Amino acid sequence: MRPFLRKLALPVAAVTACLGLVLVGSPAQAQDVTTGLPTSSSEVLNDVRYTKTLIRNNTGVANTNVARGGTVTYRIELSNNKTSGEVYARSVRDTPPAGFTAVPDSLSVSYANKTSNTKYESDGGVSASCKDGCSWLSNNWVLKSGQNVTLEVTYQVPGDADLADLPDRGTSVDVRTVINGSTVGGTNPFTAVKVGHVTKTTLSTASDDDHTSVVPVHTGEDIEFTAHVVSVDAPGETRGTVQFTKDGNAFGTPVPVTAVLDERGAQAQDADGHPVSAATLRHSFDTDERGEHTIAAQFTDSSLDSFRASTSADLTVTATTNTTTTISAPATVDAGGLFEVKVVVAPASATGEVQFKDGDTNLGEPVPLVGGEAAISRTHNDVGTHRYSAGFVGNSGYNNSATTATADTVVGYADWTTSTVVEPLDFVSGHTANLTATVAPIPNGGDVTFEVDGIAVGTTDVGTGDGVAVLPHAFDTAGTYSVVAKFNGTAGFVASNSEIFTVTVTDPLPERIDSTTTLAVTGKGIAGQPLTLTATVHPSGATGYVQFKAGATPIGDPVRVVGAIATTTHAFTDDGTYAISAAFVADSQWNDSVSGPTVIAIGSAATDPGGGVGVIDDLREIFGS
């Protein structure tokens, strides 16, 4: 602190013996950290504590930096410093730094909701004394615990004030005793101000010339913050440093301001003709600093010379992290083969979702990114080229990105297929059952011819949803038969023959009653939407269970026949054709029976033409049950 504070010198008056000596306490002070000057000080005189505080300068802050022609406002408070009882004060007198003058009508006094006498003194200061609510004997303010006298006054700084630290010239308090009207007073330079050239600081970036918009920045990339400082009332270069702050905390070291030169090499001026200086700091935000930040620039005269401190308006910066998205898929696959399309997003810490596309068509719903990766499985029955791409939609401060190159997959002919007869194991002579075979990989069409002991007994289409072919057939006599399924091939898929499958045929039990089973399929043939499967068993009294199947795959558990009806629901997840059947497994007095396959087509919601399920063929009409 500069040594301008004078030691308090108070006249000590003798008072009556019952009062004793006048006591002067030690001053308590608060300082402005930017200037080192006191903003407040307090002392005790004869049990009256008087405190003077700088409460605001012309910029509205409690700062000792003031400008020529500006203002500064003080608060002076008298209070009781005793632990009990009353003390008295008749008046208070405040004198500002030399040349400062009280602003007319700025003086106010608060005392127990009473009025006080006020006066603007010829030296620029002010005074006040008790008027209402005074002590009955000597017109004093009565200071009780919690009952204070508070003055506020604003002083005008001269337009030609010295650019220096200016202490005030003291505050006097007339402290009265009750007996004999004795009076003591004191004067002390409580506070000081720094008069300097007014500066103005603005903050900008290369992408924010108007200093008002929200500035987008990318983590890991340098951004340049520039603070322009002008001295409003002084020619030439401003001297000092700028400390940049982020969310209220300093970052980087203070940067000296230097003159900004125009194209002629002279110091540039702003629109009002003020010389411009600047300080620049380059900074990059880390990935974990994603989000909104408040940046400011604080100019200070590092030499505490003659330039007042100033702070820029806040600049809002939103930091996000750029991402890159790459996609991969097999260059070639066989028709019907299952493969994976994979996306990798960098950095691996990114969070969000990935939308896969085949050409311009979205492939399902967006897939959450996990550990920087997302993948989907695909299969194509048609020969051709598929062009995969993906778009990443980020969250939590990660920017969107899209693949810049596609992953092209060529679906070619399968140079192999496998045909396998899977059922039935046992037949009953004279009763129709289903011959069933599977073809792998699942073809995009084609048919299978079944042969029994080398003789073709029928040809049926292969389901494009599951690769299963189902043909109703009846063996006339009991015995053992060799069954072979021959896939006849189709575009993209070569033909293949199954190995021999042995079927055992037995005669029906004479004591059992024959049954027949029919199947009805209702609902929309849309992937993911349930279909209703209803089996009807005749005669109506037949008892047992119905096992529904799609190709060779059971649909749920067997369903009990009630009132000749068994029903269930099922939703297919993949597009294609399927052969649906219902096998009645009878109780002991009835013979088993099976419905002829009902071939249905399942498609996506986008391609469904409306109406009911697409029944391509009901083989019951050909073969019965």
Residue, then its C-alpha position, 0 to 999 in steps of 0.5 A: m500500500r502506498p504511504f499516503l495514509r496519515k496517522l490519525a491525530l485526534p485532540v484528546a479532551a479532558v472530560t468529567a471524572c465520571l466519563g474518563l478518557v477518550l479512547v481511539g481504536s486501531p483502524a480496520q481497513a479493506q483494500d482494492v486488490t487491483t490498486g492496493l488502495p483502501t476501500s473501507s476503514s473503521e475506527v472507534l472514538n469514545d465508544v462511537r464506531y465510524t466507518k467510511t466505505l467506497i461503495r461504487n465508482n462511475t462504472g457501478v462497482a466498488n473499485t477505487n479506479v475512477a475517471r476524470g469527470g467521473t463519480v465516486t460514492y461513499r457510505i459513512e456509518l456511525s454505530n454504538n461500539k459499547t456492549s450495552g447502553e447508549v452513546y451520542a453523536r451530534s454531527v459528522r463532517d466528510t471531506p473528499p480529495a482536493g478538488f472533488t465536489a459533492v454532487p447536488d442532491s446526492l447526500s442522504v442520511s438515514y437515522a431511525n426513520k427521522t430527518s437530519n440536517t444536511k449541508y454541502e460545504s464550500d470545500g466540496g464536502v458535506s456535513a450532517s447533524c441531528k434534527d428529529g429524534c435527538s437526545w432531549l438534553s443536547n440534540n444528539w443522535v442516540l446510538k443504540s444497538g442496531q440503531n445507526v446513522t448512515l450517510e451516503v454521498t456522491y462526489q464528482v471527480p474533476g475533469d483535470a484531476d491529477l493522474a495519481d492516487l488521491p486520499d480523501r481529507g478525512t471524516s470528523v465526528d462530533v461525539r458528545t457526552v451527556i454531562n457538561g456538553s463536552t465535545v471531542g472530534g477526530t479526522n482521518p483519511f479513510t479511503a483513497v482513489k486512483v484517477g487514471h485514463v479511462t480504458k475500454t476493453t472489447l474481446s473478439t475472435a476471428s469468427d466473431d467480429d461483432h463481439t456478441s454472437v456465440v462462437p463455435v470452436h472445435t476441441g483440439e483446434d487453436i482459437e485466437f482471442t484478441a482483446h482490443v484496449v482503447s484509452v478514451d481520454a489519453p493519446g498514444e499507446t495504452r500500457g498494461t496487460v490483459q489477463f484472459t479468463k475462462d468461466g471466471n478463472a485465469f488461463g494463460t499468462p497476462v499478455p502485454v498490450t501493444a499498439v495496433l498499426d494501420e496500413r501506413g504503420a501508424q497506430a490505428q484508431d477506433a470509430d471515435g478516434h481513440p488509439v487502439s492497442a491489443a493483446t492476443l492469446r491462442h488457446s485450444f480446448d480439450t475434448d473433455e471441455r465440450g460445452e459452453h464457456t464464458i471468456a472475458a479479458q481483464f485489462t490492468d495497468s501493470s505499473l499502476d501508472s495512469f490507466r484504469a482497469s477495464t474488463s470486456a463483456d463476456l464472450t460465449v464460446t461453445a466447444t464441440t468435438n469433430t468426428t469422423t465416420t468410416i464404414s466397411a463391408p465385404a467386397t463380395v458375398d454369396a447370394g443368401g449369405l449373412f455378412e456384417v456392415k460396420v461403422v467406426v467413429a473417431p474419437a472412440s469416446a464419441t456418443g450418439e447413433v448411426q443410421f445405416k443406408d443402402g443407397d438412399t434407403n435407410l436400413g432400419e432404425p439408428v444403431p447406438l454407438v458403443g465404444g466408437e463402433a456400430a454394426i448391422s447384419r445383412t443378407h441378399n438373395d438377389v445378385g447385384t451391387h449394394r452401396y452402403s453409407a452411414g451418418f453419425v448423429g452425435n450428442s453430448g458435444y460430439n458433432n455429426s459426421a457422415t462417411t465420405a466413401t461408400a462400402d460397396t458389396v457385390v452379391g454374386y452367384a453362390d457356387w454351392t448349395t446344400s439340400t437336406v430332407v428333414e422330415p417326416l420320419d414316419f408315415v401312415s399308409g394312405h394318409t397325407a403328410n408333408l415331405t420337407a427339405t431345406v436349401a442353404p444358403i437361402p435362395n432367392g427362388g427356385d424349386v425342389t423336386f422330391e423323389v421316392d425310390g427314384i421316382a419324382v412325386g412332385t415339385t414345390d417352390v423353396g421359401t425365400g424367407d427360410g429356404v424350406a420346401v414342403l410337399p404333401h405326399a401319401f404313401d399307399t402301402a406300408g414299408t421303407y422308402s428312400v426319399v431324395a430332394k433335388f434343388n433345381g437351381t435358380a439365378g445365382f444358386v446352383a442345383s444340388n441333391s440331398e442325401i437319401f432320407t429313409v422314411t418308414v411307413t406303417d399301416p393305420l391302426p384299425e380302431r382309430i378314427d380318421s381326422t382331417t386338418t385345415l389351416a387359415v392364415t389371417g393378418k397383414g403380411i408385414a415383417g414384425q406384425p403378428l399373423t393369426l394361424t387357425a387350425t380346424v380339425h374334423p370331426s368336431g369331436a376329435t381331441g389332441y394338440v396342433q403343432f404349427k410350423a413355418g417350413a420345418t420350424p415349430i411355431g411355439d408350443p403345441v396348442r390344445v384343440v378346443g371345439a375343433i379349433a386351435t389358434t396361435t399368433h406369430a410375427f415373421t421378422d424377415d422378408g420372403t415366402y414361407a410354407i405354413s402348416a398345422a399338424f394335428v397330434a391326436d389323442s388315442q382314439w383318433n388318427d393324426s393329420v396335417s394341413g397342406p402347406t399355405v405359402i405366404a409372402i412377408g414384406s416390409a411395411a413400406t412395400d405392403p400393398g394393404g389388405g390381408v396376408g399375401v397367400i401365394d398358394d394353398l396346397r390343400e386345394i391340390f392335395g387335401s389333408 
